[in-house]
């Protein structure tokens, strides 16, 4: 419970910027909105499987065939807006707590 209390105290503190979580979320949002804006859509509003595969979706056959970059790229793909928003909220919470625990300079 202490990290949460420290976090809440840190919100009012002027000692550190406290922008790590917000900055990460903003950069991630911009990246994903760019992909969502350019990706084709099915009638239901989802991104087609083919578009996700071209963008780096994780496919075991392709990874084993040498496309290991998919292991990282697939973590940044979201097929719909609700998935994106949920992950961004998690990122803000995680990054904010990490900032409190480890400091805003992170090294």
C-alpha positions in Angstrom: 0.0 0.0 0.0 3.0 2.3 0.5 3.7 2.8 -3.2 0.1 3.9 -3.7 0.4 6.4 -0.8 3.7 7.7 -2.1 2.2 8.0 -5.5 -0.8 10.1 -4.2 1.6 12.3 -2.2 3.8 12.7 -5.3 0.8 14.0 -7.3 0.9 17.2 -5.3 4.7 17.4 -5.2 6.5 19.9 -7.3 9.8 18.0 -7.0 9.5 15.9 -10.1 7.7 16.4 -13.4 5.5 13.2 -13.1 5.0 13.0 -16.8 6.5 9.6 -17.6 3.2 7.7 -17.6 1.4 10.4 -19.5 4.2 10.7 -22.1 4.4 7.0 -22.7 0.6 6.8 -23.1 0.6 9.7 -25.4 3.3 8.3 -27.6 1.6 4.9 -27.6 -1.8 6.4 -28.5 -0.3 8.4 -31.4 1.4 5.2 -32.8 -1.8 3.2 -32.5 -4.1 5.8 -33.9 -1.8 6.1 -36.9 -2.2 2.4 -37.5 -5.9 2.4 -36.9 -6.4 5.3 -39.3 -4.5 3.6 -42.1 -5.7 0.1 -41.6 -8.6 -1.2 -43.7 -11.8 -2.2 -41.9 -14.3 -5.0 -42.2 -18.0 -4.2 -42.1 -18.0 -4.9 -38.3 -15.2 -2.3 -37.8 -12.4 -4.7 -37.1 -9.0 -4.7 -38.7 -8.8 -7.6 -41.2 -6.4 -10.4 -40.3 -4.4 -9.8 -43.5 -3.7 -6.2 -42.4 -2.6 -7.3 -38.9 -0.3 -10.0 -40.5 1.4 -7.4 -42.7 1.8 -5.1 -39.7 3.6 -7.8 -37.7 1.0 -10.0 -36.0 2.6 -12.9 -34.1 2.4 -16.1 -36.2 4.3 -19.1 -34.9 5.1 -20.4 -38.4 6.5 -17.1 -39.5 8.5 -16.6 -36.3 10.0 -20.1 -36.6 10.8 -19.3 -40.3 13.0 -16.4 -39.1 10.7 -13.4 -38.7 11.6 -13.0 -35.0 10.8 -9.3 -35.2 7.1 -10.3 -35.0 7.6 -11.1 -31.3 8.1 -7.4 -30.5 5.9 -5.9 -33.2 2.9 -7.9 -32.2 2.9 -6.3 -28.8 2.0 -3.0 -30.3 -0.9 -4.1 -32.5 -4.5 -3.6 -31.5 -7.4 -4.7 -33.6 -10.0 -2.4 -32.1 -10.2 0.8 -30.1 -11.4 -0.8 -26.8 -8.3 -3.0 -26.7 -6.1 0.0 -27.3 -7.8 2.1 -24.6 -7.6 -0.7 -22.0 -3.9 -1.1 -22.7 -3.3 2.6 -22.5 -5.0 2.9 -19.1 -2.8 0.0 -17.9 0.3 1.7 -19.2 -0.5 5.0 -17.5 -1.1 3.1 -14.1 2.0 1.0 -14.5 4.3 3.8 -15.6 3.0 6.1 -12.9 3.6 3.5 -10.2 7.1 2.7 -11.6 7.9 6.4 -11.6 7.0 6.6 -7.9 9.0 3.5 -7.0 12.1 4.1 -9.1 12.0 7.9 -9.6 11.1 9.9 -12.6 14.6 9.9 -14.1 14.8 6.1 -14.2 18.5 5.9 -13.9 
